[in-house]
C-alpha cells in the first residue's frame, strides 16, 4: 500500500507528468510515442482481466484530461483511449461475461463518460497534420517551397520521416480499432462487413508499428530497458505512469501486484483479438441453432479472450432474440424440424416453452464464457434441461388426452410438443457430452480415470445419436405424410433406412469412445497399466465426483458405477482381438467424409478421428499379440492427435 505519490495532484506537482513532456521537441515526440506504446501494453493487460485503474489509468495524463489540451497529439490520443475503454466496458457489461473477472468492468469513478463524441474528429485533424508533415519531408527540394511554412514535427530532420510514420501508424490503428468496436455495436449484425474492413486496416497498421522499432531505437534520448519485459518499442521507460496512483480513490483498487505485458506481447494480443473478431464477423447470420453451437465450440478451441467472446454473445443475443431479429421459439421450432408455418403457433406463449426459450438463451451465453466457467455452468444447466423435459412430457400427456380422457389432438399441438420433446432430449445429451469433453481440455481427469470417463462419454453419445436419428426420422415421416405421393417407388423406401451423415459422424465418436473404454479396461484387468491406488478416494468415489451433476439430473437414466463395473470387468485382449472398434471408427470417418464437402472444420475433425483410430488400432494389435508375452511393454496415452480422444503409445521399458 506504500505509494510514491498519494494523490494525482501530488504526482503532478512533483513533475511526474509534465506538459510539454520535454523542452526538446525530438525528446517530446519520442516520449509521446513511448506513452502510446505503454498504453497499448496496459490495455492488453487490462483485457487479460486486471484492474482498469492499475493498467490503462495508471497513466496520469488520462486522469487529468484538461492538462493535455495544449499538446494536440497526446490530447487526441488520450481521448481515443478513454473512448475505446468505455466501448469495451460497455460490451463486456452487456454480455455479463465479466463474472469471470469482476474487476474488468469496474471503472472506479475514472473519467470515461462523454469521451466518444469529438475524439474521432480531433484524431483525424492531428492525423492530417502529421500526414502533411510526412509529405513535406518526402517532397523533393524543388517542391518544398510550397510547404515551407509547415512546422516540422521535431528538430532532427534526419529522423523526421521515421517519427512521422511511427506516429501515423499508431494513430490510424487507434482510429480503425475504435471503428471496429462501433461497427460491432450496430444492431442485427449490420456493421459486420464494415468491421471486417477496419479489422484488416488494424492488422496492416500493427505490422507497420512492428517495423517502426528500428527507427525508434536509433535515437539515444532517454533510458533504455533492453530486457524482455520492455513495454515500449524503443525499449525506454515511459513518462507519466504510476501503477499505485489510484490505490486511494473513493473506490480504492485492491493492492494487487500487476505485471504489465511486454510491448511485443501486447501487439501479439491485439493481432489475435482482431483475428478472433474477424472470425465472428465472417460467421453467417443465417446459420441454424445447430450450426451456431458447432461454431461456438470450434471458436473456443482457439482460446479467445474475454473481449472477443463478449462481442460474440452480444451479436447472438439482442433484445431476447437471435441476432436481434429471430424469435427464440422460431429458432427452436426450426432446430426441432418443425414446418415453418408452426413458428407463429400460439403454443409458444405457454409457460413451459417460454422457460425453454430462456434456457436456449442461457446456453448460448454459457458457451460464450471461458472453458472453466463454461463447464461449471453446463453441469448445472443440464438439470434445468432435464426438468423442462419432464414438464414437456406432462404437457404432451395432457394434450393427447391421457389424463383428461380426450383423444383428439387439437390444432396439432401434440405433434409440436412431441417433436420439441425429442429435440430437448437431444440437446440435453449434447450438453452432457460437452461437459464431459471439456474435462480433457481443462486436464481434470487423471490417466487412471480415463476408462470411466470414456465409458460415460460412450453411453451419452449413444443416447445423443438415438435422439438425433429419432428427430430426423420423425421430421422426414411428417414431411412425407403431409406431402402428396407422386411416385410409389421403392427408391423412397430405401432412403428411410439410410442413416444421416451427422449421425454417422457421431457414430465414429462412439466407436472411438467404446474402443478406448475396452482397451483401458483390458489394460487394467490384465495389470498392464501402471497406476498406483489413490490414498484418498476409491474408483467409486471418483466416479461420483466426476459425474455427480449428470447423475443428479438422470443423464442418462439408470446409469451408475455398478453399470460401469459390469461393462468393463470382463474386458481382455483375447476378446478384443475379435472385434476392433478403432477400425470401425476409421472406416466410418472415411465413408462420411464425402458428406461434408463444404465443411472444412468437419473434414479436419474426421481426419483427426482417422489418425487416432489408426494409431490406436495398431497399438491394440501389438498389445493383443505381445502383451502377455513381453512384460517390458509399457503403455501411456497422449492427446497429440485429438484434444479429447487419447492415443495409445506402446514402448518397451
LINLIN-V522446 format. One record per pair of residues at least 12 apart in sequence whose ideal C-beta (glycine too) atoms are under 10 Angstrom apart, sorted by the first residue. I is the first residue (numbers start at 0). J is the second residue. If there is no record, write none. Layout:
{{I J} {I J}}
This chain:
{{0 243} {0 246} {0 247} {0 251} {0 254} {1 243} {1 246} {1 254} {2 241} {2 242} {2 243} {2 244} {2 245} {2 246} {2 247} {2 254} {3 15} {3 241} {3 242} {3 243} {3 244} {4 59} {4 241} {4 243} {4 244} {4 247} {5 243} {5 244} {5 246} {5 247} {6 244} {6 247} {6 248} {7 59} {7 62} {7 63} {7 241} {7 244} {7 245} {7 247} {7 248} {8 62} {8 63} {9 244} {10 59} {10 62} {10 63} {10 239} {10 240} {10 241} {10 244} {11 59} {11 60} {11 62} {11 63} {11 66} {11 239} {14 238} {15 59} {15 60} {15 238} {15 239} {15 240} {15 241} {15 244} {16 34} {16 58} {16 59} {16 60} {16 61} {16 62} {16 63} {16 66} {16 67} {16 238} {16 239} {16 240} {16 241} {16 244} {17 30} {17 59} {17 60} {17 66} {17 238} {17 239} {18 60} {18 63} {18 66} {18 67} {18 68} {18 69} {18 70} {18 73} {18 74} {18 239} {19 31} {19 67} {19 69} {19 70} {19 73} {20 33} {20 34} {20 60} {20 67} {20 70} {20 73} {20 237} {20 238} {20 239} {21 220} {21 221} {21 238} {23 153} {23 154} {23 155} {23 220} {24 150} {24 151} {24 152} {24 153} {24 154} {24 155} {25 152} {25 153} {25 154} {25 155} {25 158} {25 159} {25 162} {25 218} {25 220} {26 153} {26 154} {26 218} {26 220} {26 221} {26 238} {27 70} {27 72} {27 73} {27 152} {27 153} {27 154} {27 220} {27 238} {28 72} {28 152} {28 153} {28 154} {28 155} {28 158} {28 159} {28 162} {28 163} {28 165} {28 166} {28 218} {28 220} {29 153} {29 158} {29 162} {29 165} {29 215} {29 218} {29 219} {29 220} {29 221} {29 231} {29 233} {29 235} {29 238} {30 73} {30 220} {30 221} {30 231} {30 233} {30 235} {30 236} {30 237} {30 238} {30 239} {31 60} {31 70} {31 72} {31 73} {31 76} {31 162} {31 166} {31 169} {31 237} {31 238} {31 239} {32 72} {32 76} {32 162} {32 165} {32 166} {32 169} {32 211} {32 214} {32 215} {32 231} {32 232} {32 233} {32 235} {32 237} {33 215} {33 220} {33 221} {33 230} {33 231} {33 232} {33 233} {33 234} {33 235} {33 236} {33 237} {33 238} {33 239} {33 240} {33 262} {34 58} {34 60} {34 61} {34 72} {34 73} {34 76} {34 77} {34 80} {34 231} {34 237} {34 238} {34 239} {34 240} {35 72} {35 73} {35 76} {35 77} {35 80} {35 165} {35 166} {35 169} {35 170} {35 172} {35 173} {35 208} {35 231} {35 232} {35 237} {36 165} {36 169} {36 208} {36 211} {36 212} {36 215} {36 229} {36 230} {36 231} {36 232} {36 233} {36 234} {36 235} {36 237} {36 262} {36 265} {36 266} {37 55} {37 57} {37 58} {37 229} {37 230} {37 231} {37 232} {37 235} {37 236} {37 237} {37 238} {37 239} {37 240} {37 259} {37 262} {37 265} {38 54} {38 55} {38 57} {38 58} {38 60} {38 61} {38 76} {38 77} {38 80} {38 169} {38 173} {38 230} {38 231} {38 237} {38 239} {38 240} {38 265} {39 55} {39 80} {39 169} {39 172} {39 173} {39 205} {39 208} {39 230} {39 231} {39 232} {39 260} {39 262} {39 265} {39 266} {39 268} {39 269} {40 54} {40 55} {40 228} {40 229} {40 230} {40 231} {40 237} {40 259} {40 260} {40 261} {40 262} {40 263} {40 264} {40 265} {40 266} {40 268} {41 53} {41 54} {41 55} {41 56} {41 57} {41 58} {41 61} {41 80} {41 230} {41 237} {41 240} {41 242} {41 257} {41 259} {41 260} {41 265} {42 54} {42 55} {42 80} {42 83} {42 84} {42 87} {42 176} {42 260} {42 265} {42 268} {42 269} {43 55} {43 230} {43 259} {43 260} {43 261} {43 262} {43 264} {43 265} {43 266} {43 267} {43 268} {43 269} {43 272} {43 304} {44 57} {44 230} {44 257} {44 258} {44 259} {44 260} {44 261} {44 264} {44 265} {44 268} {45 84} {45 87} {45 88} {45 102} {45 103} {45 257} {45 259} {45 260} {45 306} {46 87} {46 91} {46 100} {46 103} {46 260} {46 265} {46 268} {46 269} {46 272} {46 304} {46 305} {46 306} {46 307} {47 100} {47 103} {47 257} {47 260} {47 264} {47 265} {47 268} {47 304} {47 305} {47 306} {48 97} {48 99} {48 100} {48 101} {48 102} {48 103} {48 304} {48 305} {48 369} {49 100} {49 102} {49 103} {49 252} {49 255} {49 257} {49 258} {49 259} {49 260} {50 100} {50 102} {50 103} {50 105} {50 107} {50 242} {50 245} {50 252} {50 253} {50 255} {50 257} {51 84} {51 87} {51 88} {51 102} {51 103} {51 104} {51 105} {51 106} {51 107} {51 109} {51 111} {51 245} {51 252} {52 102} {52 105} {52 106} {52 107} {52 108} {52 109} {52 242} {52 244} {52 245} {52 246} {52 248} {52 250} {52 251} {52 252} {52 253} {53 102} {53 107} {53 242} {53 243} {53 244} {53 245} {53 246} {53 252} {53 253} {53 254} {53 255} {53 256} {53 257} {53 259} {54 84} {54 242} {54 252} {54 257} {54 259} {54 260} {55 80} {55 81} {55 83} {55 84} {55 87} {55 109} {56 80} {56 81} {56 84} {56 106} {56 107} {56 109} {56 110} {56 111} {56 240} {56 244} {56 245} {56 248} {56 252} {57 239} {57 240} {57 241} {57 242} {57 243} {57 244} {57 245} {57 252} {57 257} {57 259} {58 77} {58 80} {58 237} {58 238} {58 239} {58 240} {58 241} {58 244} {59 238} {59 239} {59 240} {59 241} {59 244} {60 73} {60 74} {60 76} {60 77} {60 80} {60 238} {60 239} {60 240} {61 76} {61 77} {61 78} {61 80} {61 81} {61 84} {61 109} {61 110} {61 111} {61 114} {61 239} {61 240} {62 77} {62 109} {62 110} {62 239} {62 241} {62 244} {62 245} {62 248} {63 77} {63 110} {64 77} {64 78} {64 81} {64 110} {64 114} {65 110} {67 239} {71 121} {71 122} {71 124} {71 125} {71 128} {71 129} {72 122} {72 125} {72 126} {72 128} {72 129} {72 152} {72 166} {72 169} {72 170} {73 125} {73 239} {74 118} {74 121} {74 122} {74 125} {75 117} {75 118} {75 119} {75 120} {75 121} {75 122} {75 123} {75 124} {75 125} {75 126} {75 170} {75 173} {75 174} {76 118} {76 121} {76 122} {76 125} {76 166} {76 169} {76 170} {76 173} {77 110} {77 114} {77 118} {78 114} {78 115} {78 116} {78 117} {78 118} {78 119} {78 121} {78 122} {78 173} {79 114} {79 115} {79 118} {79 119} {79 121} {79 122} {79 125} {79 170} {79 173} {79 174} {79 176} {79 177} {80 114} {80 118} {80 173} {80 177} {81 109} {81 110} {81 111} {81 112} {81 113} {81 114} {81 115} {81 118} {82 111} {82 113} {82 114} {82 115} {82 116} {82 117} {82 118} {82 119} {82 122} {82 173} {82 177} {82 180} {82 181} {83 111} {83 114} {83 115} {83 118} {83 173} {83 176} {83 177} {83 179} {83 180} {84 106} {84 109} {84 110} {84 111} {84 114} {85 106} {85 109} {85 110} {85 111} {85 112} {85 113} {85 114} {85 115} {85 118} {85 180} {86 111} {86 114} {86 115} {86 176} {86 177} {86 179} {86 180} {86 181} {86 183} {86 184} {87 103} {87 104} {87 180} {87 305} {87 306} {87 309} {87 310} {88 103} {88 104} {88 105} {88 106} {88 109} {88 111} {89 104} {89 111} {89 115} {89 180} {89 184} {89 309} {89 313} {90 104} {90 180} {90 183} {90 184} {90 306} {90 309} {90 310} {90 312} {90 313} {90 314} {91 103} {91 104} {91 305} {91 306} {91 308} {91 309} {91 310} {91 312} {91 313} {92 104} {92 106} {92 309} {93 184} {93 309} {93 310} {93 312} {93 313} {93 316} {93 317} {94 305} {94 306} {94 308} {94 309} {94 310} {94 311} {94 312} {94 313} {94 314} {94 315} {94 316} {94 364} {94 367} {94 368} {95 309} {95 312} {95 313} {95 364} {95 367} {95 368} {96 305} {96 306} {96 308} {96 309} {96 310} {96 311} {96 312} {96 313} {96 364} {96 365} {96 367} {96 368} {96 369} {96 372} {97 305} {97 309} {98 368} {98 372} {98 376} {99 305} {99 308} {99 368} {99 369} {99 371} {99 372} {99 373} {100 305} {100 369} {100 372} {102 252} {102 253} {102 255} {103 305} {103 306} {103 309} {105 250} {105 252} {105 253} {106 250} {107 245} {107 248} {107 249} {107 250} {107 251} {107 252} {108 245} {108 248} {108 249} {108 250} {109 245} {109 248} {109 250} {115 177} {115 180} {115 181} {118 173} {118 174} {118 177} {119 173} {119 174} {119 177} {119 178} {119 181} {122 170} {122 171} {122 173} {122 174} {122 177} {123 170} {123 174} {125 166} {125 167} {125 170} {126 166} {126 167} {126 170} {126 171} {126 173} {126 174} {128 149} {128 150} {128 152} {129 152} {129 162} {129 163} {129 164} {129 165} {129 166} {129 167} {129 170} {130 163} {130 166} {130 167} {130 170} {130 171} {131 146} {131 149} {131 163} {132 146} {132 149} {132 150} {132 151} {132 152} {132 153} {132 159} {132 160} {132 162} {132 163} {132 166} {132 167} {133 152} {133 159} {133 160} {133 161} {133 162} {133 163} {133 164} {133 166} {133 167} {134 146} {134 149} {134 163} {135 147} {135 148} {135 149} {135 150} {135 151} {135 152} {135 159} {135 160} {135 163} {136 149} {136 151} {136 152} {136 156} {136 157} {136 158} {136 159} {136 160} {136 161} {136 162} {136 163} {137 159} {137 160} {137 163} {151 163} {152 166} {153 218} {155 218} {155 220} {157 217} {157 218} {158 214} {158 215} {158 217} {158 218} {160 214} {161 211} {161 213} {161 214} {161 215} {161 217} {161 218} {162 211} {162 214} {162 215} {162 218} {164 207} {164 208} {164 210} {164 211} {164 214} {165 207} {165 208} {165 210} {165 211} {165 212} {165 214} {165 215} {165 232} {165 233} {166 211} {167 204} {167 207} {167 211} {168 203} {168 204} {168 205} {168 206} {168 207} {168 208} {168 209} {168 210} {168 211} {169 204} {169 205} {169 207} {169 208} {169 211} {169 232} {170 204} {171 200} {171 201} {171 203} {171 204} {171 207} {171 208} {172 200} {172 201} {172 202} {172 203} {172 204} {172 205} {172 207} {172 208} {172 266} {172 269} {172 273} {173 201} {173 204} {174 197} {174 200} {174 201} {174 204} {175 194} {175 196} {175 197} {175 198} {175 199} {175 200} {175 201} {175 202} {175 203} {175 204} {175 205} {175 273} {176 197} {176 198} {176 200} {176 201} {176 204} {176 205} {176 269} {176 272} {176 273} {176 276} {177 197} {177 201} {178 190} {178 193} {178 194} {178 196} {178 197} {178 198} {178 200} {178 201} {179 193} {179 194} {179 195} {179 196} {179 197} {179 198} {179 200} {179 201} {179 272} {179 273} {179 276} {179 277} {179 280} {179 310} {180 194} {180 197} {180 276} {180 306} {180 310} {181 193} {181 194} {181 197} {182 194} {182 195} {182 196} {182 197} {182 198} {182 276} {182 280} {183 197} {183 198} {183 276} {183 279} {183 280} {183 307} {183 309} {183 310} {183 311} {183 313} {183 314} {184 310} {184 313} {184 314} {185 314} {185 323} {186 314} {186 317} {186 318} {186 322} {186 323} {186 324} {187 284} {187 314} {187 317} {187 318} {187 320} {187 322} {187 323} {187 324} {187 325} {188 279} {188 280} {188 282} {188 283} {188 284} {188 314} {188 315} {188 317} {188 322} {188 323} {188 324} {189 284} {189 323} {190 280} {191 276} {191 277} {191 279} {191 280} {191 281} {191 282} {191 284} {191 314} {192 280} {192 281} {193 280} {194 276} {194 277} {194 279} {194 280} {194 310} {195 276} {195 277} {195 279} {195 280} {195 281} {196 280} {197 273} {197 276} {197 280} {198 272} {198 273} {198 274} {198 275} {198 276} {198 277} {198 279} {198 280} {198 281} {199 273} {199 277} {200 273} {201 269} {201 270} {201 272} {201 273} {201 276} {201 277} {202 269} {202 270} {202 273} {202 274} {202 277} {205 266} {205 267} {205 269} {205 270} {205 273} {206 266} {206 270} {208 232} {208 262} {208 266} {208 269} {209 232} {209 262} {209 263} {209 266} {209 267} {209 270} {210 232} {211 232} {211 233} {212 231} {212 232} {212 233} {212 234} {212 262} {212 263} {212 266} {213 232} {214 232} {214 233} {215 231} {215 232} {215 233} {215 234} {215 235} {216 231} {216 232} {216 233} {216 234} {216 235} {217 233} {218 233} {218 235} {219 235} {220 233} {220 235} {221 233} {221 234} {221 235} {221 236} {221 237} {221 238} {222 234} {222 235} {222 236} {223 235} {223 236} {224 236} {226 261} {227 261} {227 263} {227 264} {228 258} {228 259} {228 260} {228 261} {228 262} {228 263} {228 264} {229 261} {229 262} {229 263} {230 259} {230 260} {230 261} {230 262} {230 263} {230 264} {230 265} {231 261} {231 262} {232 262} {232 263} {232 266} {233 262} {234 262} {240 259} {242 255} {242 256} {242 257} {242 259} {268 304} {268 306} {271 301} {271 302} {271 303} {271 304} {271 307} {272 303} {272 304} {272 305} {272 306} {272 307} {272 310} {273 307} {274 301} {274 303} {274 307} {275 298} {275 301} {275 302} {275 303} {275 304} {275 306} {275 307} {275 308} {275 310} {275 311} {276 303} {276 306} {276 307} {276 310} {276 311} {277 307} {278 294} {278 297} {278 298} {278 301} {278 303} {278 307} {278 311} {279 294} {279 298} {279 303} {279 307} {279 308} {279 310} {279 311} {279 314} {279 315} {280 310} {280 314} {282 294} {282 295} {282 298} {282 311} {282 314} {282 315} {284 314} {284 315} {284 321} {284 322} {284 324} {284 325} {285 322} {285 325} {286 321} {286 322} {287 330} {287 333} {287 334} {288 321} {288 325} {288 327} {288 330} {288 331} {288 333} {288 334} {288 335} {288 359} {288 362} {288 363} {288 422} {288 426} {289 333} {289 334} {289 425} {289 426} {289 429} {289 467} {289 501} {290 334} {290 598} {291 311} {291 315} {291 321} {291 322} {291 330} {291 334} {291 363} {291 366} {292 334} {292 362} {292 363} {292 366} {292 426} {292 429} {292 430} {292 433} {293 598} {293 600} {293 601} {293 604} {294 311} {294 315} {294 366} {294 600} {295 308} {295 311} {295 312} {295 315} {295 362} {295 363} {295 365} {295 366} {295 367} {295 373} {295 433} {296 366} {296 429} {296 433} {296 436} {296 437} {296 600} {297 600} {297 601} {297 603} {297 604} {298 311} {298 366} {298 367} {299 311} {299 366} {299 367} {299 368} {299 369} {299 370} {299 373} {299 433} {299 437} {299 440} {300 370} {300 440} {300 600} {300 642} {302 369} {302 370} {302 440} {303 367} {303 369} {304 369} {305 367} {305 368} {305 369} {307 367} {308 366} {308 367} {308 368} {308 369} {308 373} {309 367} {309 368} {310 367} {311 363} {311 366} {311 367} {312 363} {312 364} {312 365} {312 366} {312 367} {312 368} {313 367} {314 367} {315 360} {315 363} {315 364} {315 366} {315 367} {316 359} {316 360} {316 361} {316 363} {316 364} {316 367} {319 356} {319 357} {319 360} {320 356} {320 360} {321 359} {321 360} {321 363} {325 342} {326 342} {326 343} {326 347} {326 356} {327 347} {327 352} {327 353} {327 355} {327 356} {327 357} {327 358} {327 359} {327 360} {327 363} {328 341} {328 342} {328 343} {328 344} {328 346} {328 347} {328 348} {328 349} {328 352} {328 353} {328 355} {328 356} {328 359} {328 419} {329 341} {329 342} {329 343} {329 347} {329 356} {330 342} {330 356} {330 359} {330 360} {330 363} {331 347} {331 352} {331 355} {331 356} {331 358} {331 359} {331 419} {331 422} {331 423} {331 426} {332 344} {332 346} {332 347} {332 352} {332 415} {332 418} {332 419} {332 422} {334 359} {334 419} {334 422} {334 425} {334 426} {334 470} {335 415} {335 417} {335 418} {335 419} {335 420} {335 421} {335 422} {335 423} {335 425} {335 426} {335 470} {335 473} {335 474} {336 418} {336 419} {336 421} {336 422} {336 470} {336 471} {336 472} {336 473} {336 474} {336 475} {336 477} {336 478} {337 411} {337 414} {337 415} {337 418} {337 419} {337 422} {337 474} {337 477} {338 411} {338 414} {338 415} {338 418} {338 474} {338 477} {338 478} {338 481} {340 411} {341 411} {341 412} {341 414} {341 415} {341 418} {341 419} {344 410} {344 411} {344 412} {344 415} {345 410} {345 412} {346 394} {346 398} {346 410} {346 411} {346 412} {346 415} {346 416} {346 419} {347 415} {349 390} {349 391} {349 394} {349 412} {349 416} {350 390} {350 394} {351 387} {351 390} {351 391} {351 393} {351 394} {351 416} {351 419} {352 387} {352 390} {352 391} {352 394} {352 415} {352 416} {352 419} {354 383} {354 386} {354 387} {354 390} {354 391} {355 383} {355 384} {355 387} {355 388} {355 390} {355 391} {355 419} {355 422} {355 423} {355 426} {357 383} {357 387} {358 380} {358 383} {358 384} {358 386} {358 387} {358 423} {358 426} {358 430} {359 384} {359 423} {359 426} {361 376} {361 380} {361 383} {361 384} {362 376} {362 377} {362 380} {362 383} {362 384} {362 426} {362 429} {362 430} {362 433} {364 376} {365 377} {365 379} {365 380} {365 430} {365 433} {366 430} {366 433} {369 441} {370 437} {370 438} {370 440} {370 441} {371 437} {371 440} {371 441} {371 443} {373 433} {373 434} {373 437} {373 440} {373 441} {374 433} {374 434} {374 435} {374 436} {374 437} {374 438} {374 440} {374 441} {374 443} {374 548} {375 434} {375 437} {375 548} {376 434} {377 430} {377 431} {377 432} {377 433} {377 434} {377 435} {377 437} {377 548} {378 430} {378 431} {378 434} {378 435} {378 437} {378 546} {378 547} {378 548} {378 549} {378 551} {378 552} {379 434} {379 548} {379 551} {379 552} {380 427} {380 430} {380 434} {380 548} {380 552} {381 426} {381 427} {381 428} {381 429} {381 430} {381 431} {381 433} {381 434} {381 548} {381 549} {381 551} {381 552} {381 553} {381 554} {382 427} {382 548} {382 549} {382 551} {382 552} {382 553} {382 554} {383 427} {383 430} {383 552} {384 423} {384 424} {384 426} {384 427} {384 428} {384 429} {384 430} {384 431} {384 552} {384 554} {385 423} {385 424} {385 427} {385 430} {385 431} {385 549} {385 551} {385 552} {385 553} {385 554} {385 556} {386 552} {387 419} {387 420} {387 423} {387 426} {387 427} {388 420} {388 423} {388 424} {388 426} {388 427} {388 552} {388 553} {388 554} {389 423} {389 553} {390 420} {390 423} {391 416} {391 417} {391 419} {391 420} {391 421} {391 422} {391 423} {391 424} {392 416} {392 417} {392 420} {392 423} {392 424} {394 412} {394 413} {394 416} {394 419} {394 420} {395 412} {395 413} {395 414} {395 415} {395 416} {395 417} {395 419} {395 420} {396 413} {396 416} {397 412} {397 413} {397 416} {398 410} {398 411} {398 412} {398 413} {398 414} {398 415} {398 416} {398 417} {399 412} {399 413} {399 414} {399 416} {399 417} {400 413} {414 473} {414 477} {417 473} {417 477} {418 470} {418 473} {418 474} {418 477} {419 470} {420 466} {420 470} {421 465} {421 466} {421 467} {421 469} {421 470} {421 471} {421 472} {421 473} {421 474} {422 466} {422 467} {422 469} {422 470} {422 473} {422 474} {423 466} {424 462} {424 463} {424 465} {424 466} {424 467} {424 469} {424 470} {424 554} {424 555} {425 462} {425 463} {425 464} {425 465} {425 466} {425 467} {425 468} {425 469} {425 470} {425 471} {426 463} {426 466} {427 459} {427 462} {427 463} {427 466} {427 549} {427 552} {427 553} {427 554} {427 555} {428 458} {428 459} {428 460} {428 461} {428 462} {428 463} {428 464} {428 465} {428 466} {428 467} {428 554} {428 555} {429 459} {429 460} {429 463} {429 466} {429 467} {429 505} {430 459} {430 463} {430 549} {430 552} {430 554} {431 455} {431 456} {431 458} {431 459} {431 460} {431 462} {431 463} {431 546} {431 548} {431 549} {431 552} {431 554} {431 555} {432 455} {432 456} {432 459} {432 460} {432 462} {432 463} {432 505} {432 508} {432 512} {432 554} {432 643} {433 459} {434 459} {434 546} {434 548} {434 549} {434 554} {435 452} {435 453} {435 455} {435 456} {435 459} {435 460} {435 512} {435 545} {435 546} {435 549} {435 643} {436 452} {436 456} {436 459} {436 508} {436 642} {436 643} {436 644} {437 642} {437 643} {438 452} {438 456} {438 545} {438 643} {439 452} {439 456} {439 638} {439 641} {439 642} {439 643} {439 644} {439 645} {440 638} {440 642} {440 643} {442 638} {443 544} {443 545} {444 541} {444 545} {444 645} {445 530} {445 533} {445 541} {446 519} {446 528} {446 529} {446 530} {446 634} {446 635} {446 636} {446 637} {446 645} {447 519} {447 523} {447 528} {447 529} {447 530} {447 531} {447 532} {447 533} {447 538} {447 541} {448 519} {448 530} {448 533} {448 538} {448 541} {448 542} {448 544} {448 545} {449 515} {449 516} {449 518} {449 519} {449 522} {449 528} {449 636} {449 645} {450 515} {450 516} {450 517} {450 518} {450 519} {450 520} {450 521} {450 522} {450 523} {450 528} {450 538} {450 563} {450 567} {450 570} {451 516} {451 519} {451 520} {451 538} {451 539} {451 541} {451 542} {451 545} {451 546} {451 560} {451 563} {451 564} {451 567} {452 512} {452 515} {452 516} {452 519} {452 541} {452 542} {452 545} {452 546} {452 643} {452 645} {453 511} {453 512} {453 513} {453 514} {453 515} {453 516} {453 517} {453 518} {453 519} {453 520} {453 643} {453 644} {453 645} {454 512} {454 513} {454 515} {454 516} {454 517} {454 519} {454 520} {454 542} {454 558} {454 562} {454 563} {454 564} {454 566} {454 567} {455 512} {455 516} {455 542} {455 545} {455 546} {455 549} {455 550} {455 554} {455 555} {455 558} {455 562} {455 563} {456 508} {456 509} {456 511} {456 512} {456 513} {456 515} {456 516} {456 643} {456 644} {457 508} {457 509} {457 510} {457 511} {457 512} {457 513} {457 514} {457 515} {457 516} {457 517} {457 566} {457 580} {458 509} {458 512} {458 513} {458 516} {458 549} {458 554} {458 555} {458 558} {458 562} {458 563} {458 566} {459 509} {459 512} {459 546} {459 549} {459 554} {459 555} {459 558} {460 505} {460 506} {460 508} {460 509} {460 510} {460 511} {460 512} {460 513} {461 505} {461 506} {461 509} {461 512} {461 513} {461 555} {462 554} {462 555} {462 556} {462 558} {463 502} {463 505} {463 508} {463 509} {463 555} {464 498} {464 499} {464 501} {464 502} {464 503} {464 504} {464 505} {464 506} {464 508} {464 509} {465 502} {465 505} {467 499} {467 501} {467 502} {467 504} {467 505} {468 498} {468 499} {468 501} {468 502} {468 505} {468 506} {470 499} {471 498} {471 499} {471 501} {471 502} {472 495} {472 496} {472 499} {475 491} {475 494} {475 495} {475 497} {475 499} {476 495} {479 491} {479 494} {479 495} {498 587} {498 591} {499 591} {499 594} {500 590} {500 591} {500 592} {500 593} {500 594} {500 595} {500 598} {500 601} {501 591} {501 594} {501 595} {501 601} {502 591} {503 587} {503 588} {503 590} {503 591} {503 594} {504 587} {504 588} {504 591} {504 592} {504 594} {504 595} {504 601} {504 604} {504 605} {504 608} {505 587} {505 591} {506 583} {506 584} {506 587} {506 588} {506 591} {507 583} {507 584} {507 585} {507 586} {507 587} {507 588} {507 589} {507 590} {507 591} {507 604} {507 605} {507 608} {507 609} {507 611} {507 612} {508 584} {508 587} {508 588} {508 604} {508 608} {508 643} {508 644} {509 580} {509 583} {509 584} {509 587} {510 579} {510 580} {510 581} {510 582} {510 583} {510 584} {510 585} {510 586} {510 587} {510 588} {510 608} {510 612} {511 580} {511 581} {511 583} {511 584} {511 585} {511 587} {511 588} {511 608} {511 611} {511 612} {511 615} {511 641} {511 643} {511 644} {511 645} {512 580} {512 584} {512 643} {512 644} {513 566} {513 578} {513 580} {513 581} {513 583} {513 584} {514 575} {514 578} {514 579} {514 580} {514 581} {514 582} {514 583} {514 584} {514 611} {514 612} {514 615} {514 616} {514 619} {514 644} {514 647} {515 580} {515 581} {515 584} {515 611} {515 615} {515 636} {515 644} {515 645} {515 646} {515 647} {516 563} {516 566} {516 567} {516 570} {516 580} {517 566} {517 567} {517 570} {517 571} {517 572} {517 574} {517 575} {517 578} {517 579} {517 580} {517 581} {517 619} {518 570} {518 572} {518 575} {518 579} {518 580} {518 581} {518 615} {518 618} {518 619} {518 622} {518 623} {518 634} {518 636} {518 645} {518 647} {519 567} {519 570} {519 634} {519 636} {519 645} {519 647} {520 563} {520 564} {520 566} {520 567} {520 568} {520 569} {520 570} {520 571} {520 575} {521 567} {521 569} {521 570} {521 571} {521 572} {521 573} {521 574} {521 575} {521 619} {521 622} {521 623} {521 626} {522 570} {522 572} {522 622} {522 626} {522 634} {522 636} {522 647} {523 538} {523 567} {523 568} {523 570} {524 567} {524 568} {524 569} {524 570} {524 571} {524 572} {525 570} {525 571} {525 572} {525 573} {525 622} {525 626} {525 627} {527 572} {527 622} {527 626} {527 627} {527 630} {527 632} {527 633} {527 634} {527 649} {528 633} {528 634} {528 635} {528 636} {529 633} {529 634} {529 635} {529 652} {537 560} {538 560} {538 563} {538 564} {539 559} {539 560} {539 561} {539 563} {539 564} {540 560} {541 560} {542 559} {542 560} {542 561} {542 563} {542 564} {543 559} {543 560} {546 558} {546 559} {546 560} {546 563} {571 623} {571 626} {571 627} {572 619} {572 622} {572 623} {572 624} {572 625} {572 626} {572 627} {573 623} {573 626} {573 627} {574 623} {575 619} {575 620} {575 622} {575 623} {576 619} {576 620} {576 622} {576 623} {576 624} {577 623} {579 612} {579 615} {579 616} {579 619} {579 620} {579 623} {580 612} {580 615} {580 616} {580 619} {581 611} {581 612} {581 613} {581 614} {581 615} {581 616} {581 617} {581 618} {581 619} {581 620} {581 647} {582 612} {582 613} {582 615} {582 616} {582 619} {582 620} {583 612} {583 616} {584 608} {584 609} {584 611} {584 612} {584 613} {584 615} {584 616} {584 644} {585 608} {585 609} {585 610} {585 611} {585 612} {585 613} {585 615} {585 616} {586 609} {586 612} {587 605} {587 608} {587 609} {587 612} {588 604} {588 605} {588 606} {588 607} {588 608} {588 609} {588 610} {588 611} {588 612} {588 613} {589 605} {589 606} {589 608} {589 609} {589 612} {590 605} {591 605} {591 608} {592 605} {592 606} {592 608} {592 609} {604 641} {606 640} {607 640} {607 641} {607 642} {607 643} {607 644} {608 640} {608 641} {608 644} {609 640} {610 639} {610 640} {610 641} {610 644} {610 646} {611 638} {611 639} {611 640} {611 641} {611 643} {611 644} {611 645} {611 646} {611 647} {612 640} {612 641} {612 644} {612 646} {613 640} {613 646} {614 637} {614 639} {614 640} {614 645} {614 646} {614 647} {614 648} {614 649} {615 636} {615 640} {615 644} {615 645} {615 646} {615 647} {616 647} {617 647} {617 649} {618 634} {618 636} {618 646} {618 647} {618 648} {618 649} {619 647} {619 649} {620 649} {621 634} {621 647} {621 649} {622 634} {622 647} {622 649} {625 649} {625 651} {626 649} {629 649} {629 651} {630 651} {630 652} {631 650} {631 651} {631 652} {632 649} {632 650} {632 651} {632 652} {633 648} {633 649} {633 650} {633 651} {633 652} {634 647} {634 648} {634 649} {634 650} {635 647} {635 648} {635 649} {635 650} {636 648}}
